[in-house]
Structure formats: C-alpha cells, structure tokens
Amino acid sequence: MPAKDTLHNPVKNALIKDGWTISFDPYPIKYEEVKLVADLAGEKTISATREGQQIVIEIKSFLSRSPMREFETALGQYLIYQTFLSITHPEYKVYLAISKKIYEKFFFHKLPLN
C-alpha cells in the first residue's frame, strides 16, 4: 500500500468537519484485472432528499522539485480513476486535493497558448 501523503490527515479532518463521512481510507478501485487505490472516499447525506453525494479523493502535496511532473502523475491518476469509476460506480465524483499554497503557486498560473 502506498504511503499516505502529508496532506492526508488535514484533508480527511477538513472533510469530517464539513459533515462528510469517510467511508474508505484508502478506497480500492477495481476494474477487470486492474486494481488501484485512491486516498479517500466519502459520502454526505442530503437530508431533504435522503440521497447523498459520494466522492473519491486523490491527495497530492507536490513536494518534489518538479511540480509539472507531479501534475502529470496526478492528472493521470485522476483521469484513470474517473474513467473506471464512471463505469463501475457512476455516482462517485472524483476530486484532487492540493494545498492552497500549491494552488496559488502552480495551478493558478495561466499557461501560454503559443
């Protein structure tokens, strides 16, 4: 099993504080012969309808020297998880959890279009 990301517990605690129930830690994703592991899965019941939201979260700290390389890896994981879950569990939404610092430093920048 992969090591937990440094943001794992803060993300998990923030979800719990916001009313989410953590249903899996980690969350196994299986499709045919492929077995993967996302960091968390959670659910939140909407009282008015008694139906809930279900999410799978991949957590990334971007601690290496190359944020672009980490982004490539995170994007690949996200797309694979999203593809498999759209077939096996279409009710789940997939999210990538990152720190505010890396969002502002890396994700918020506009890429040149030329």
PyRosetta script that sets phi, psi and omega in degrees:
from pyrosetta import init, pose_from_sequence

init()
pose = pose_from_sequence("MPAKDTLHNPVKNALIKDGWTISFDPYPIKYEEVKLVADLAGEKTISATREGQQIVIEIKSFLSRSPMREFETALGQYLIYQTFLSITHPEYKVYLAISKKIYEKFFFHKLPLN")
pose.set_psi(1, 134.0)
pose.set_omega(1, -180.0)
pose.set_phi(2, -63.4)
pose.set_psi(2, 152.4)
pose.set_omega(2, 177.6)
pose.set_phi(3, -68.0)
pose.set_psi(3, 149.5)
pose.set_omega(3, 178.5)
pose.set_phi(4, -73.6)
pose.set_psi(4, 141.2)
pose.set_omega(4, 177.4)
pose.set_phi(5, -67.6)
pose.set_psi(5, 153.9)
pose.set_omega(5, -179.2)
pose.set_phi(6, -62.7)
pose.set_psi(6, -23.1)
pose.set_omega(6, 178.6)
pose.set_phi(7, -89.5)
pose.set_psi(7, -0.8)
pose.set_omega(7, -173.6)
pose.set_phi(8, -54.6)
pose.set_psi(8, -58.0)
pose.set_omega(8, -177.5)
pose.set_phi(9, -65.5)
pose.set_psi(9, -41.6)
pose.set_omega(9, 176.2)
pose.set_phi(10, -61.2)
pose.set_psi(10, -38.8)
pose.set_omega(10, 178.0)
pose.set_phi(11, -66.8)
pose.set_psi(11, -45.7)
pose.set_omega(11, 179.5)
pose.set_phi(12, -59.3)
pose.set_psi(12, -46.4)
pose.set_omega(12, -180.0)
pose.set_phi(13, -64.4)
pose.set_psi(13, -38.0)
pose.set_omega(13, 178.7)
pose.set_phi(14, -65.2)
pose.set_psi(14, -40.1)
pose.set_omega(14, 177.5)
pose.set_phi(15, -63.8)
pose.set_psi(15, -45.5)
pose.set_omega(15, 179.3)
pose.set_phi(16, -61.2)
pose.set_psi(16, -43.5)
pose.set_omega(16, 179.7)
pose.set_phi(17, -62.2)
pose.set_psi(17, -30.6)
pose.set_omega(17, -179.7)
pose.set_phi(18, -85.4)
pose.set_psi(18, 4.0)
pose.set_omega(18, 175.4)
pose.set_phi(19, 99.1)
pose.set_psi(19, 6.8)
pose.set_omega(19, 178.2)
pose.set_phi(20, -83.2)
pose.set_psi(20, 147.4)
pose.set_omega(20, 172.2)
pose.set_phi(21, -102.2)
pose.set_psi(21, 124.9)
pose.set_omega(21, 178.4)
pose.set_phi(22, -81.2)
pose.set_psi(22, 113.8)
pose.set_omega(22, -176.8)
pose.set_phi(23, -93.8)
pose.set_psi(23, -25.3)
pose.set_omega(23, 177.5)
pose.set_phi(24, -144.6)
pose.set_psi(24, 137.5)
pose.set_omega(24, 177.3)
pose.set_phi(25, -151.1)
pose.set_psi(25, 87.2)
pose.set_omega(25, 7.6)
pose.set_phi(26, -87.6)
pose.set_psi(26, 176.7)
pose.set_omega(26, -179.0)
pose.set_phi(27, -110.2)
pose.set_psi(27, 115.9)
pose.set_omega(27, 179.1)
pose.set_phi(28, -78.0)
pose.set_psi(28, 134.1)
pose.set_omega(28, 176.3)
pose.set_phi(29, -116.1)
pose.set_psi(29, 121.8)
pose.set_omega(29, -178.7)
pose.set_phi(30, -124.6)
pose.set_psi(30, 132.1)
pose.set_omega(30, 174.6)
pose.set_phi(31, -144.3)
pose.set_psi(31, 114.2)
pose.set_omega(31, -175.1)
pose.set_phi(32, 52.1)
pose.set_psi(32, -118.2)
pose.set_omega(32, -177.7)
pose.set_phi(33, -89.2)
pose.set_psi(33, -6.4)
pose.set_omega(33, -175.0)
pose.set_phi(34, -89.3)
pose.set_psi(34, 132.1)
pose.set_omega(34, 176.3)
pose.set_phi(35, -126.5)
pose.set_psi(35, 119.6)
pose.set_omega(35, 180.0)
pose.set_phi(36, -124.2)
pose.set_psi(36, 169.9)
pose.set_omega(36, 179.9)
pose.set_phi(37, -137.2)
pose.set_psi(37, 117.8)
pose.set_omega(37, 171.7)
pose.set_phi(38, -91.5)
pose.set_psi(38, 161.5)
pose.set_omega(38, -174.0)
pose.set_phi(39, -68.1)
pose.set_psi(39, -47.2)
pose.set_omega(39, -175.3)
pose.set_phi(40, -144.2)
pose.set_psi(40, 157.5)
pose.set_omega(40, 166.5)
pose.set_phi(41, -137.7)
pose.set_psi(41, 142.3)
pose.set_omega(41, -179.2)
pose.set_phi(42, -146.3)
pose.set_psi(42, 168.4)
pose.set_omega(42, 177.9)
pose.set_phi(43, -143.8)
pose.set_psi(43, 152.3)
pose.set_omega(43, 179.9)
pose.set_phi(44, -138.5)
pose.set_psi(44, 121.8)
pose.set_omega(44, -178.9)
pose.set_phi(45, -82.5)
pose.set_psi(45, 134.1)
pose.set_omega(45, 175.0)
pose.set_phi(46, -98.3)
pose.set_psi(46, 111.3)
pose.set_omega(46, -169.5)
pose.set_phi(47, -62.1)
pose.set_psi(47, -33.2)
pose.set_omega(47, -176.4)
pose.set_phi(48, -65.6)
pose.set_psi(48, -34.3)
pose.set_omega(48, -176.4)
pose.set_phi(49, -109.8)
pose.set_psi(49, -10.6)
pose.set_omega(49, -175.3)
pose.set_phi(50, 64.1)
pose.set_psi(50, 7.3)
pose.set_omega(50, 172.1)
pose.set_phi(51, -100.5)
pose.set_psi(51, 160.0)
pose.set_omega(51, -176.7)
pose.set_phi(52, -130.8)
pose.set_psi(52, 174.4)
pose.set_omega(52, 174.0)
pose.set_phi(53, -100.2)
pose.set_psi(53, 142.5)
pose.set_omega(53, 177.5)
pose.set_phi(54, -127.0)
pose.set_psi(54, 133.5)
pose.set_omega(54, -175.8)
pose.set_phi(55, -132.8)
pose.set_psi(55, 153.0)
pose.set_omega(55, 170.7)
pose.set_phi(56, -122.9)
pose.set_psi(56, 134.5)
pose.set_omega(56, -174.5)
pose.set_phi(57, -125.3)
pose.set_psi(57, 129.5)
pose.set_omega(57, 170.0)
pose.set_phi(58, -104.1)
pose.set_psi(58, 129.6)
pose.set_omega(58, -174.9)
pose.set_phi(59, -109.7)
pose.set_psi(59, 130.6)
pose.set_omega(59, 179.5)
pose.set_phi(60, -134.9)
pose.set_psi(60, 133.7)
pose.set_omega(60, 179.4)
pose.set_phi(61, -95.3)
pose.set_psi(61, -20.4)
pose.set_omega(61, -178.4)
pose.set_phi(62, 57.4)
pose.set_psi(62, 57.3)
pose.set_omega(62, -177.5)
pose.set_phi(63, -94.3)
pose.set_psi(63, -10.9)
pose.set_omega(63, -177.5)
pose.set_phi(64, -77.2)
pose.set_psi(64, 174.1)
pose.set_omega(64, 179.7)
pose.set_phi(65, -70.4)
pose.set_psi(65, -19.7)
pose.set_omega(65, -176.4)
pose.set_phi(66, -116.9)
pose.set_psi(66, 93.4)
pose.set_omega(66, 177.0)
pose.set_phi(67, -60.2)
pose.set_psi(67, -32.6)
pose.set_omega(67, 179.6)
pose.set_phi(68, -64.7)
pose.set_psi(68, -41.2)
pose.set_omega(68, 178.4)
pose.set_phi(69, -65.0)
pose.set_psi(69, -42.0)
pose.set_omega(69, 177.5)
pose.set_phi(70, -65.3)
pose.set_psi(70, -36.1)
pose.set_omega(70, 177.0)
pose.set_phi(71, -64.3)
pose.set_psi(71, -42.4)
pose.set_omega(71, 177.7)
pose.set_phi(72, -59.0)
pose.set_psi(72, -44.9)
pose.set_omega(72, 179.3)
pose.set_phi(73, -64.8)
pose.set_psi(73, -46.8)
pose.set_omega(73, -179.1)
pose.set_phi(74, -63.1)
pose.set_psi(74, -42.1)
pose.set_omega(74, -179.7)
pose.set_phi(75, -64.6)
pose.set_psi(75, -41.4)
pose.set_omega(75, 177.1)
pose.set_phi(76, -60.5)
pose.set_psi(76, -47.2)
pose.set_omega(76, 178.2)
pose.set_phi(77, -60.0)
pose.set_psi(77, -46.8)
pose.set_omega(77, -178.8)
pose.set_phi(78, -57.7)
pose.set_psi(78, -48.1)
pose.set_omega(78, -177.4)
pose.set_phi(79, -66.6)
pose.set_psi(79, -39.3)
pose.set_omega(79, 177.4)
pose.set_phi(80, -65.5)
pose.set_psi(80, -47.4)
pose.set_omega(80, 178.6)
pose.set_phi(81, -58.8)
pose.set_psi(81, -46.0)
pose.set_omega(81, -178.8)
pose.set_phi(82, -61.8)
pose.set_psi(82, -42.4)
pose.set_omega(82, -179.9)
pose.set_phi(83, -64.5)
pose.set_psi(83, -50.2)
pose.set_omega(83, -179.0)
pose.set_phi(84, -63.6)
pose.set_psi(84, -43.8)
pose.set_omega(84, -178.7)
pose.set_phi(85, -68.9)
pose.set_psi(85, -29.3)
pose.set_omega(85, 177.1)
pose.set_phi(86, -64.1)
pose.set_psi(86, -24.4)
pose.set_omega(86, 178.0)
pose.set_phi(87, -89.7)
pose.set_psi(87, -46.8)
pose.set_omega(87, -172.4)
pose.set_phi(88, -89.5)
pose.set_psi(88, -35.1)
pose.set_omega(88, -178.4)
pose.set_phi(89, -144.1)
pose.set_psi(89, 72.9)
pose.set_omega(89, -174.6)
pose.set_phi(90, -63.3)
pose.set_psi(90, -13.6)
pose.set_omega(90, 179.4)
pose.set_phi(91, -75.3)
pose.set_psi(91, -15.4)
pose.set_omega(91, -179.2)
pose.set_phi(92, -84.0)
pose.set_psi(92, 139.5)
pose.set_omega(92, 170.0)
pose.set_phi(93, -105.4)
pose.set_psi(93, 142.3)
pose.set_omega(93, -178.1)
pose.set_phi(94, -105.1)
pose.set_psi(94, 136.6)
pose.set_omega(94, 179.3)
pose.set_phi(95, -131.0)
pose.set_psi(95, 152.1)
pose.set_omega(95, 172.7)
pose.set_phi(96, -109.6)
pose.set_psi(96, 122.1)
pose.set_omega(96, 179.0)
pose.set_phi(97, -99.7)
pose.set_psi(97, 127.9)
pose.set_omega(97, 178.0)
pose.set_phi(98, -136.3)
pose.set_psi(98, 165.9)
pose.set_omega(98, 178.4)
pose.set_phi(99, -77.2)
pose.set_psi(99, 157.7)
pose.set_omega(99, 176.8)
pose.set_phi(100, -61.8)
pose.set_psi(100, -37.1)
pose.set_omega(100, -179.2)
pose.set_phi(101, -61.3)
pose.set_psi(101, -47.1)
pose.set_omega(101, -179.4)
pose.set_phi(102, -71.3)
pose.set_psi(102, -31.4)
pose.set_omega(102, 175.1)
pose.set_phi(103, -60.7)
pose.set_psi(103, -48.9)
pose.set_omega(103, -177.9)
pose.set_phi(104, -69.8)
pose.set_psi(104, -35.6)
pose.set_omega(104, -175.4)
pose.set_phi(105, -81.0)
pose.set_psi(105, -35.4)
pose.set_omega(105, -172.8)
pose.set_phi(106, -117.5)
pose.set_psi(106, -50.6)
pose.set_omega(106, -172.7)
pose.set_phi(107, -76.3)
pose.set_psi(107, -26.7)
pose.set_omega(107, -175.3)
pose.set_phi(108, -79.0)
pose.set_psi(108, -18.5)
pose.set_omega(108, -179.8)
pose.set_phi(109, -68.4)
pose.set_psi(109, 141.2)
pose.set_omega(109, 176.8)
pose.set_phi(110, -86.1)
pose.set_psi(110, 136.0)
pose.set_omega(110, 178.3)
pose.set_phi(111, -86.8)
pose.set_psi(111, 144.4)
pose.set_omega(111, 177.0)
pose.set_phi(112, -68.1)
pose.set_psi(112, 141.6)
pose.set_omega(112, -177.8)
pose.set_phi(113, -95.0)
pose.set_psi(113, -2.7)
pose.set_omega(113, -178.2)
pose.set_phi(114, -86.7)
pose.dump_pdb("model.pdb")
